[in-house]
Amino acid sequence: MHLLPVLRKAFLFAALLLAANGAGAQAKAPYDQKLADSLGGEPNGMKMYVLVLLKTGPKTEDNKARRDSLFAGHFANMEQMAAQGKLIVAGPIEKNEHQYRGIFILNVKTFAEAQALISHDPTIAAGVLAPELYNWYGSAALPMYLPYVDKVRKGKP
């Protein structure tokens, strides 16, 4: 299946992120029921997310000004989803034969919620990017890194 290499990279990224977060820990922290509940975690510390794979869409936009406008809206929608606590991970995928362009991991329970969020993305609405949605089971603590994002980057991506 062609999707496996991309999913492996996404899972590796998430695992590395979580491992780096706990690398300095000396002892296992006590279980925090209140925190687990606030994050929507199951007893095993996991929860379901929606993984969005963005592929090259069926349409192209040759007008540079229009393309720039579409992608400005794409990034603005990502900022809005992140501000709402819905976008947990986002990033591009290197050029590949499968035309995968990027991923989102959304902190939502249903595909309908994910569709509602990404429907505001002008690149998707214009058909420049095409989303594929999958359920993804990961650590409920994944959103905990978000407060550090702006502390480790200069400016906006």
TINU-597225 format. One record per residue: residue in one letter; residue number from 1; y, z, x of N, C-alpha, C in turn. Coordinates in steps of 0.1 Angstrom, whole numbers, padded with zeros to 4 digits, always signed. Last residue first. Layout:
+------+-----+---------+-------+--------+----------+-------+---------+---------+-------+--------+
! code ! pos ! n.north !  n.up ! n.east ! ca.north ! ca.up ! ca.east ! c.north !  c.up ! c.east !
+------+-----+---------+-------+--------+----------+-------+---------+---------+-------+--------+
!    A ! NUM !       Y !     Z !      X !        Y !     Z !       X !       Y !     Z !      X !
...
+------+-----+---------+-------+--------+----------+-------+---------+---------+-------+--------+
***
This chain:
+------+-----+---------+-------+--------+----------+-------+---------+---------+-------+--------+
! code ! pos ! n.north !  n.up ! n.east ! ca.north ! ca.up ! ca.east ! c.north !  c.up ! c.east !
+------+-----+---------+-------+--------+----------+-------+---------+---------+-------+--------+
!    P ! 157 !   +0304 ! +0098 !  +0058 !    +0295 ! +0088 !   +0064 !   +0299 ! +0074 !  +0059 !
!    K ! 156 !   +0334 ! +0115 !  +0067 !    +0325 ! +0110 !   +0057 !   +0316 ! +0099 !  +0063 !
!    G ! 155 !   +0340 ! +0139 !  +0093 !    +0344 ! +0129 !   +0084 !   +0333 ! +0126 !  +0074 !
!    K ! 154 !   +0314 ! +0149 !  +0112 !    +0328 ! +0147 !   +0113 !   +0332 ! +0136 !  +0103 !
!    R ! 153 !   +0289 ! +0173 !  +0103 !    +0294 ! +0159 !   +0104 !   +0309 ! +0159 !  +0104 !
!    V ! 152 !   +0282 ! +0199 !  +0099 !    +0276 ! +0192 !   +0110 !   +0280 ! +0177 !  +0111 !
!    K ! 151 !   +0294 ! +0209 !  +0076 !    +0296 ! +0216 !   +0089 !   +0291 ! +0209 !  +0101 !
!    D ! 150 !   +0284 ! +0194 !  +0055 !    +0298 ! +0192 !   +0060 !   +0301 ! +0199 !  +0073 !
!    V ! 149 !   +0258 ! +0207 !  +0053 !    +0260 ! +0192 !   +0056 !   +0274 ! +0189 !  +0061 !
!    Y ! 148 !   +0254 ! +0233 !  +0046 !    +0256 ! +0230 !   +0060 !   +0260 ! +0215 !  +0063 !
!    P ! 147 !   +0248 ! +0234 !  +0019 !    +0261 ! +0240 !   +0024 !   +0264 ! +0237 !  +0038 !
!    L ! 146 !   +0221 ! +0222 !  +0019 !    +0233 ! +0214 !   +0015 !   +0246 ! +0221 !  +0019 !
!    Y ! 145 !   +0198 ! +0236 !  +0023 !    +0205 ! +0230 !   +0035 !   +0219 ! +0224 !  +0031 !
!    M ! 144 !   +0187 ! +0242 !  -0001 !    +0194 ! +0253 !   +0006 !   +0201 ! +0247 !  +0018 !
!    P ! 143 !   +0171 ! +0223 !  -0014 !    +0186 ! +0222 !   -0016 !   +0194 ! +0233 !  -0008 !
!    L ! 142 !   +0145 ! +0231 !  -0005 !    +0151 ! +0219 !   +0000 !   +0166 ! +0219 !  -0002 !
!    A ! 141 !   +0130 ! +0251 !  -0017 !    +0141 ! +0255 !   -0009 !   +0149 ! +0243 !  -0003 !
!    A ! 140 !   +0108 ! +0240 !  -0029 !    +0120 ! +0244 !   -0038 !   +0132 ! +0247 !  -0030 !
!    S ! 139 !   +0093 ! +0213 !  -0012 !    +0097 ! +0227 !   -0012 !   +0109 ! +0229 !  -0022 !
!    G ! 138 !   +0079 ! +0188 !  -0035 !    +0084 ! +0193 !   -0022 !   +0088 ! +0208 !  -0023 !
!    Y ! 137 !   +0068 ! +0160 !  -0049 !    +0065 ! +0174 !   -0049 !   +0069 ! +0180 !  -0036 !
!    W ! 136 !   +0081 ! +0134 !  -0068 !    +0079 ! +0139 !   -0055 !   +0078 ! +0154 !  -0055 !
!    N ! 135 !   +0077 ! +0106 !  -0088 !    +0077 ! +0120 !   -0087 !   +0074 ! +0124 !  -0073 !
!    Y ! 134 !   +0098 ! +0077 !  -0084 !    +0085 ! +0084 !   -0082 !   +0087 ! +0099 !  -0083 !
!    L ! 133 !   +0114 ! +0046 !  -0090 !    +0114 ! +0061 !   -0092 !   +0099 ! +0066 !  -0091 !
!    E ! 132 !   +0134 ! +0022 !  -0075 !    +0120 ! +0025 !   -0079 !   +0119 ! +0040 !  -0080 !
!    P ! 131 !   +0163 ! +0002 !  -0080 !    +0156 ! +0015 !   -0078 !   +0142 ! +0014 !  -0083 !
!    A ! 130 !   +0180 ! -0023 !  -0063 !    +0171 ! -0020 !   -0074 !   +0163 ! -0008 !  -0071 !
!    L ! 129 !   +0212 ! -0036 !  -0056 !    +0201 ! -0027 !   -0052 !   +0193 ! -0025 !  -0065 !
!    V ! 128 !   +0225 ! -0055 !  -0070 !    +0225 ! -0056 !   -0056 !   +0214 ! -0047 !  -0050 !
!    G ! 127 !   +0229 ! -0052 !  -0097 !    +0216 ! -0058 !   -0093 !   +0215 ! -0060 !  -0078 !
!    A ! 126 !   +0250 ! -0038 !  -0107 !    +0252 ! -0052 !   -0104 !   +0240 ! -0059 !  -0099 !
!    A ! 125 !   +0239 ! -0012 !  -0110 !    +0244 ! -0019 !   -0122 !   +0246 ! -0034 !  -0119 !
!    I ! 124 !   +0236 ! -0007 !  -0082 !    +0224 ! -0008 !   -0091 !   +0228 ! -0016 !  -0103 !
!    T ! 123 !   +0262 ! -0006 !  -0074 !    +0253 ! -0015 !   -0067 !   +0240 ! -0017 !  -0075 !
!    P ! 122 !   +0274 ! +0014 !  -0090 !    +0277 ! +0000 !   -0092 !   +0268 ! -0010 !  -0085 !
!    D ! 121 !   +0258 ! +0040 !  -0106 !    +0259 ! +0034 !   -0093 !   +0262 ! +0019 !  -0095 !
!    H ! 120 !   +0252 ! +0051 !  -0130 !    +0266 ! +0050 !   -0127 !   +0269 ! +0044 !  -0113 !
!    S ! 119 !   +0225 ! +0053 !  -0131 !    +0231 ! +0042 !   -0139 !   +0246 ! +0041 !  -0136 !
!    I ! 118 !   +0217 ! +0075 !  -0118 !    +0218 ! +0063 !   -0109 !   +0224 ! +0052 !  -0117 !
!    L ! 117 !   +0217 ! +0094 !  -0139 !    +0225 ! +0096 !   -0127 !   +0227 ! +0083 !  -0120 !
!    A ! 116 !   +0198 ! +0083 !  -0157 !    +0212 ! +0086 !   -0162 !   +0221 ! +0087 !  -0150 !
!    Q ! 115 !   +0175 ! +0083 !  -0141 !    +0181 ! +0070 !   -0146 !   +0195 ! +0072 !  -0150 !
!    A ! 114 !   +0171 ! +0111 !  -0139 !    +0174 ! +0103 !   -0127 !   +0180 ! +0090 !  -0131 !
!    E ! 113 !   +0165 ! +0117 !  -0166 !    +0176 ! +0123 !   -0160 !   +0180 ! +0115 !  -0147 !
!    A ! 112 !   +0142 ! +0101 !  -0169 !    +0153 ! +0098 !   -0177 !   +0166 ! +0104 !  -0171 !
!    F ! 111 !   +0124 ! +0113 !  -0151 !    +0129 ! +0099 !   -0148 !   +0141 ! +0096 !  -0156 !
!    T ! 110 !   +0130 ! +0148 !  -0148 !    +0125 ! +0136 !   -0155 !   +0131 ! +0123 !  -0149 !
!    K ! 109 !   +0142 ! +0169 !  -0133 !    +0128 ! +0170 !   -0137 !   +0122 ! +0157 !  -0143 !
!    V ! 108 !   +0161 ! +0167 !  -0102 !    +0160 ! +0166 !   -0117 !   +0145 ! +0166 !  -0120 !
!    N ! 107 !   +0174 ! +0162 !  -0076 !    +0169 ! +0175 !   -0081 !   +0170 ! +0175 !  -0097 !
!    L ! 106 !   +0163 ! +0134 !  -0059 !    +0171 ! +0140 !   -0069 !   +0165 ! +0152 !  -0074 !
!    I ! 105 !   +0166 ! +0117 !  -0030 !    +0157 ! +0128 !   -0036 !   +0166 ! +0135 !  -0046 !
!    F ! 104 !   +0169 ! +0083 !  -0023 !    +0175 ! +0095 !   -0028 !   +0164 ! +0105 !  -0032 !
!    I ! 103 !   +0169 ! +0059 !  +0003 !    +0162 ! +0068 !   -0006 !   +0172 ! +0078 !  -0011 !
!    G ! 102 !   +0171 ! +0023 !  +0011 !    +0174 ! +0037 !   +0012 !   +0167 ! +0046 !  +0002 !
!    R ! 101 !   +0158 ! -0002 !  +0012 !    +0172 ! +0000 !   +0018 !   +0176 ! +0014 !  +0019 !
!    Y ! 100 !   +0131 ! -0023 !  +0015 !    +0135 ! -0010 !   +0012 !   +0149 ! -0008 !  +0019 !
!    Q !  99 !   +0119 ! -0048 !  +0021 !    +0133 ! -0047 !   +0015 !   +0137 ! -0034 !  +0010 !
!    H !  98 !   +0097 ! -0049 !  +0036 !    +0095 ! -0046 !   +0022 !   +0108 ! -0046 !  +0014 !
!    E !  97 !   +0102 ! -0052 !  +0063 !    +0097 ! -0064 !   +0055 !   +0096 ! -0062 !  +0040 !
!    N !  96 !   +0134 ! -0036 !  +0071 !    +0119 ! -0037 !   +0070 !   +0115 ! -0049 !  +0062 !
!    K !  95 !   +0159 ! -0017 !  +0086 !    +0155 ! -0030 !   +0081 !   +0140 ! -0031 !  +0082 !
!    E !  94 !   +0158 ! +0018 !  +0078 !    +0160 ! +0007 !   +0088 !   +0154 ! -0006 !  +0082 !
!    I !  93 !   +0173 ! +0033 !  +0050 !    +0160 ! +0030 !   +0057 !   +0163 ! +0018 !  +0066 !
!    P !  92 !   +0198 ! +0058 !  +0045 !    +0193 ! +0044 !   +0046 !   +0180 ! +0044 !  +0053 !
!    G !  91 !   +0198 ! +0086 !  +0022 !    +0200 ! +0080 !   +0035 !   +0194 ! +0066 !  +0035 !
!    A !  90 !   +0197 ! +0118 !  +0008 !    +0201 ! +0104 !   +0007 !   +0202 ! +0098 !  +0021 !
!    V !  89 !   +0188 ! +0147 !  -0010 !    +0186 ! +0139 !   +0002 !   +0190 ! +0125 !  -0001 !
!    I !  88 !   +0199 ! +0157 !  -0034 !    +0194 ! +0166 !   -0024 !   +0193 ! +0159 !  -0010 !
!    L !  87 !   +0219 ! +0154 !  -0061 !    +0214 ! +0146 !   -0050 !   +0211 ! +0156 !  -0038 !
!    K !  86 !   +0227 ! +0176 !  -0077 !    +0216 ! +0167 !   -0082 !   +0210 ! +0159 !  -0070 !
!    G !  85 !   +0249 ! +0190 !  -0075 !    +0237 ! +0196 !   -0070 !   +0225 ! +0188 !  -0074 !
!    Q !  84 !   +0273 ! +0178 !  -0080 !    +0266 ! +0184 !   -0091 !   +0253 ! +0191 !  -0087 !
!    A !  83 !   +0278 ! +0167 !  -0055 !    +0287 ! +0178 !   -0060 !   +0281 ! +0185 !  -0072 !
!    A !  82 !   +0259 ! +0147 !  -0055 !    +0258 ! +0158 !   -0045 !   +0266 ! +0170 !  -0050 !
!    M !  81 !   +0270 ! +0130 !  -0074 !    +0256 ! +0136 !   -0076 !   +0254 ! +0148 !  -0067 !
!    Q !  80 !   +0294 ! +0123 !  -0061 !    +0294 ! +0130 !   -0074 !   +0281 ! +0137 !  -0076 !
!    E !  79 !   +0284 ! +0110 !  -0038 !    +0292 ! +0122 !   -0036 !   +0292 ! +0130 !  -0049 !
!    M !  78 !   +0272 ! +0088 !  -0051 !    +0264 ! +0097 !   -0043 !   +0271 ! +0111 !  -0041 !
!    N !  77 !   +0294 ! +0076 !  -0061 !    +0284 ! +0081 !   -0071 !   +0275 ! +0091 !  -0063 !
!    A !  76 !   +0307 ! +0068 !  -0038 !    +0314 ! +0077 !   -0047 !   +0304 ! +0084 !  -0056 !
!    F !  75 !   +0288 ! +0049 !  -0028 !    +0290 ! +0062 !   -0021 !   +0297 ! +0072 !  -0029 !
!    H !  74 !   +0291 ! +0030 !  -0048 !    +0278 ! +0035 !   -0045 !   +0279 ! +0049 !  -0038 !
!    G !  73 !   +0318 ! +0023 !  -0046 !    +0314 ! +0030 !   -0058 !   +0300 ! +0036 !  -0056 !
!    A !  72 !   +0316 ! +0010 !  -0021 !    +0325 ! +0022 !   -0022 !   +0321 ! +0030 !  -0035 !
!    F !  71 !   +0299 ! -0011 !  -0029 !    +0294 ! +0000 !   -0020 !   +0303 ! +0012 !  -0020 !
!    L !  70 !   +0317 ! -0025 !  -0046 !    +0304 ! -0020 !   -0051 !   +0299 ! -0009 !  -0042 !
!    S !  69 !   +0337 ! -0031 !  -0027 !    +0340 ! -0023 !   -0039 !   +0328 ! -0017 !  -0045 !
!    D !  68 !   +0323 ! -0048 !  -0010 !    +0329 ! -0036 !   -0004 !   +0332 ! -0026 !  -0016 !
!    R !  67 !   +0318 ! -0069 !  -0028 !    +0307 ! -0062 !   -0022 !   +0312 ! -0048 !  -0016 !
!    R !  66 !   +0345 ! -0078 !  -0032 !    +0336 ! -0073 !   -0043 !   +0325 ! -0064 !  -0038 !
!    A !  65 !   +0351 ! -0086 !  -0006 !    +0360 ! -0076 !   -0013 !   +0352 ! -0070 !  -0025 !
!    K !  64 !   +0332 ! -0106 !  -0001 !    +0333 ! -0094 !   +0007 !   +0340 ! -0083 !  +0000 !
!    N !  63 !   +0310 ! -0123 !  -0021 !    +0325 ! -0120 !   -0020 !   +0326 ! -0106 !  -0013 !
!    D !  62 !   +0283 ! -0123 !  -0025 !    +0289 ! -0130 !   -0013 !   +0303 ! -0127 !  -0011 !
!    E !  61 !   +0258 ! -0104 !  -0035 !    +0273 ! -0105 !   -0037 !   +0279 ! -0111 !  -0024 !
!    T !  60 !   +0228 ! -0111 !  -0052 !    +0235 ! -0109 !   -0040 !   +0250 ! -0110 !  -0043 !
!    K !  59 !   +0201 ! -0097 !  -0071 !    +0214 ! -0104 !   -0070 !   +0220 ! -0101 !  -0057 !
!    P !  58 !   +0178 ! -0081 !  -0071 !    +0177 ! -0096 !   -0074 !   +0189 ! -0104 !  -0072 !
!    G !  57 !   +0181 ! -0057 !  -0043 !    +0180 ! -0062 !   -0057 !   +0179 ! -0077 !  -0059 !
!    T !  56 !   +0163 ! -0040 !  -0020 !    +0172 ! -0051 !   -0022 !   +0170 ! -0056 !  -0036 !
!    K !  55 !   +0157 ! -0006 !  -0032 !    +0153 ! -0019 !   -0026 !   +0164 ! -0029 !  -0027 !
!    L !  54 !   +0154 ! +0028 !  -0030 !    +0163 ! +0017 !   -0033 !   +0159 ! +0005 !  -0025 !
!    L !  53 !   +0135 ! +0052 !  -0045 !    +0135 ! +0042 !   -0034 !   +0144 ! +0030 !  -0038 !
!    V !  52 !   +0139 ! +0084 !  -0054 !    +0143 ! +0070 !   -0057 !   +0143 ! +0062 !  -0044 !
!    L !  51 !   +0120 ! +0110 !  -0065 !    +0123 ! +0102 !   -0053 !   +0127 ! +0088 !  -0058 !
!    V !  50 !   +0126 ! +0139 !  -0082 !    +0124 ! +0125 !   -0084 !   +0129 ! +0118 !  -0071 !
!    Y !  49 !   +0106 ! +0169 !  -0078 !    +0118 ! +0162 !   -0077 !   +0115 ! +0147 !  -0081 !
!    M !  48 !   +0089 ! +0200 !  -0084 !    +0089 ! +0185 !   -0086 !   +0104 ! +0180 !  -0085 !
!    K !  47 !   +0083 ! +0225 !  -0059 !    +0088 ! +0221 !   -0072 !   +0088 ! +0205 !  -0072 !
!    M !  46 !   +0070 ! +0255 !  -0043 !    +0072 ! +0240 !   -0044 !   +0078 ! +0237 !  -0058 !
!    G !  45 !   +0061 ! +0280 !  -0040 !    +0073 ! +0277 !   -0033 !   +0077 ! +0262 !  -0035 !
!    N !  44 !   +0039 ! +0289 !  -0055 !    +0036 ! +0283 !   -0041 !   +0049 ! +0279 !  -0034 !
!    P !  43 !   +0051 ! +0295 !  -0079 !    +0047 ! +0306 !   -0071 !   +0043 ! +0301 !  -0056 !
!    E !  42 !   +0079 ! +0271 !  -0080 !    +0066 ! +0276 !   -0085 !   +0061 ! +0287 !  -0076 !
!    G !  41 !   +0114 ! +0272 !  -0083 !    +0102 ! +0271 !   -0076 !   +0090 ! +0277 !  -0083 !
!    G !  40 !   +0140 ! +0272 !  -0091 !    +0131 ! +0265 !   -0100 !   +0117 ! +0263 !  -0093 !
!    L !  39 !   +0159 ! +0286 !  -0078 !    +0156 ! +0273 !   -0073 !   +0146 ! +0265 !  -0081 !
!    S !  38 !   +0157 ! +0311 !  -0091 !    +0170 ! +0303 !   -0091 !   +0169 ! +0289 !  -0087 !
!    D !  37 !   +0131 ! +0318 !  -0084 !    +0134 ! +0315 !   -0098 !   +0147 ! +0307 !  -0099 !
!    A !  36 !   +0135 ! +0323 !  -0057 !    +0125 ! +0313 !   -0061 !   +0128 ! +0309 !  -0075 !
!    L !  35 !   +0153 ! +0345 !  -0058 !    +0157 ! +0332 !   -0052 !   +0148 ! +0321 !  -0057 !
!    K !  34 !   +0137 ! +0364 !  -0071 !    +0150 ! +0360 !   -0077 !   +0154 ! +0346 !  -0071 !
!    Q !  33 !   +0116 ! +0367 !  -0053 !    +0114 ! +0362 !   -0066 !   +0126 ! +0357 !  -0073 !
!    D !  32 !   +0111 ! +0363 !  -0022 !    +0123 ! +0366 !   -0030 !   +0121 ! +0360 !  -0043 !
!    Y !  31 !   +0089 ! +0376 !  +0002 !    +0091 ! +0368 !   -0009 !   +0102 ! +0372 !  -0017 !
!    P !  30 !   +0102 ! +0383 !  +0035 !    +0096 ! +0388 !   +0023 !   +0099 ! +0378 !  +0011 !
!    A !  29 !   +0097 ! +0361 !  +0062 !    +0106 ! +0368 !   +0053 !   +0098 ! +0372 !  +0041 !
!    K !  28 !   +0077 ! +0365 !  +0091 !    +0078 ! +0359 !   +0077 !   +0087 ! +0368 !  +0068 !
!    A !  27 !   +0097 ! +0367 !  +0120 !    +0087 ! +0372 !   +0111 !   +0088 ! +0366 !  +0098 !
!    Q !  26 !   +0116 ! +0351 !  +0133 !    +0106 ! +0359 !   +0141 !   +0095 ! +0363 !  +0132 !
!    A !  25 !   +0131 ! +0319 !  +0130 !    +0125 ! +0331 !   +0123 !   +0115 ! +0338 !  +0132 !
!    G !  24 !   +0139 ! +0295 !  +0140 !    +0144 ! +0307 !   +0146 !   +0138 ! +0320 !  +0140 !
!    A !  23 !   +0129 ! +0275 !  +0123 !    +0124 ! +0276 !   +0137 !   +0128 ! +0289 !  +0143 !
!    G !  22 !   +0136 ! +0269 !  +0097 !    +0129 ! +0282 !   +0099 !   +0125 ! +0284 !  +0113 !
!    N !  21 !   +0150 ! +0245 !  +0099 !    +0157 ! +0256 !   +0092 !   +0150 ! +0270 !  +0095 !
!    A !  20 !   +0131 ! +0229 !  +0110 !    +0142 ! +0232 !   +0118 !   +0150 ! +0244 !  +0112 !
!    A !  19 !   +0114 ! +0226 !  +0088 !    +0109 ! +0233 !   +0100 !   +0121 ! +0237 !  +0109 !
!    L !  18 !   +0130 ! +0212 !  +0070 !    +0126 ! +0225 !   +0067 !   +0121 ! +0233 !  +0079 !
!    L !  17 !   +0133 ! +0188 !  +0084 !    +0145 ! +0195 !   +0080 !   +0141 ! +0210 !  +0077 !
!    L !  16 !   +0107 ! +0180 !  +0087 !    +0114 ! +0183 !   +0099 !   +0126 ! +0191 !  +0095 !
!    A !  15 !   +0101 ! +0174 !  +0060 !    +0093 ! +0185 !   +0067 !   +0101 ! +0189 !  +0080 !
!    A !  14 !   +0119 ! +0153 !  +0054 !    +0120 ! +0166 !   +0047 !   +0113 ! +0177 !  +0054 !
!    F !  13 !   +0109 ! +0134 !  +0073 !    +0123 ! +0139 !   +0073 !   +0124 ! +0152 !  +0066 !
!    L !  12 !   +0083 ! +0131 !  +0063 !    +0085 ! +0136 !   +0077 !   +0099 ! +0141 !  +0078 !
!    F !  11 !   +0088 ! +0120 !  +0038 !    +0082 ! +0133 !   +0039 !   +0084 ! +0139 !  +0052 !
!    A !  10 !   +0100 ! +0095 !  +0047 !    +0107 ! +0105 !   +0038 !   +0101 ! +0119 !  +0039 !
!    K !   9 !   +0079 ! +0084 !  +0061 !    +0091 ! +0087 !   +0068 !   +0099 ! +0097 !  +0060 !
!    R !   8 !   +0060 ! +0081 !  +0041 !    +0057 ! +0090 !   +0052 !   +0069 ! +0094 !  +0059 !
!    L !   7 !   +0073 ! +0063 !  +0025 !    +0071 ! +0076 !   +0020 !   +0068 ! +0086 !  +0031 !
!    V !   6 !   +0071 ! +0041 !  +0042 !    +0084 ! +0046 !   +0038 !   +0083 ! +0060 !  +0033 !
!    P !   5 !   +0043 ! +0037 !  +0044 !    +0051 ! +0039 !   +0056 !   +0065 ! +0045 !  +0052 !
!    L !   4 !   +0036 ! +0033 !  +0015 !    +0032 ! +0045 !   +0023 !   +0040 ! +0047 !  +0036 !
!    L !   3 !   +0042 ! +0009 !  +0003 !    +0051 ! +0021 !   +0001 !   +0048 ! +0032 !  +0010 !
!    H !   2 !   +0022 ! -0009 !  +0006 !    +0034 ! -0010 !   +0015 !   +0043 ! +0002 !  +0014 !
!    M !   1 !   -0012 ! +0000 !  +0008 !    +0000 ! +0000 !   +0000 !   +0012 ! +0000 !  +0009 !
+------+-----+---------+-------+--------+----------+-------+---------+---------+-------+--------+
***
